[in-house]
Amino acid sequence: MRAILKIIALFSALLLAGEARAEGDDVFVPIAKYISRGDAESLTAWFADNLEISILSLSTDSSRSQASRILKNFFKSYSPRSFAITHTATQGNLKYALGTLNAGGEVFEVTIFMSFSESGYRIQQLKIDRIP
């Protein structure tokens, strides 16, 4: 009976470790979904308490709520049609993604920098610029 309990405990620990690793590997999946839907509210949950947000070359260091308002205004002006992540990279506790956003009849390049903290990965920098 003890052997069975040990096996169950070991299996559970391996399963939880796999889920944590998968969450880190797939961190951009929900973010891409929220950007493609223009869902600034849900995307805000991924923001760090303070982050740099740059929309159409206007860059500012913002609180989470300020960045949310800026992003909502962008999505009002440029309603997203599609978003696709084209490149990702990881180095230590940092993650980076580059994507293409089709919105409001224009094409934008989106850059996302994330870092890991106690509460998981959080967006530290979000940039949206027109592609000429």
C-alpha positions, 0 to 999 in steps of 0.5 A: 500500500505504501508503495502505491501511495509513493508511486501516486505521489511521484506521478502527481509531482511529475504531472504538476511539473509538466503543467508548470513547464507547459504554462511557461512554454505556451504563455503566448497562446492566450496573449495572442488570442486576446490581441486577435480579439481586441480584448484589452481587458483580458490582456491586462491580466498579463501586464506587470504592475508597471510596464512600458507601452509603445503605441504608434511610436508614442512610448510611456511608462505606465501603470497596469490601468493606464496601459489598459486604457491606452490599449483599449483606445488603440483597439477602438481605432484599429479593430483587430482582424487577425494576429499571428506570432511569427517569432518567439525566444526565451533567455533565462526568465525572459520571454520575447515574441514578435507578431503581425497584427491586421487591424483597421485595414493596416498591418502592425508589428507587435513586440512583447517582452515578458519576465517571470515574477512570483505571480508568473510571467508578466508583460514588461513591454508591449510595442505596436508599430505600423509596418511601412 
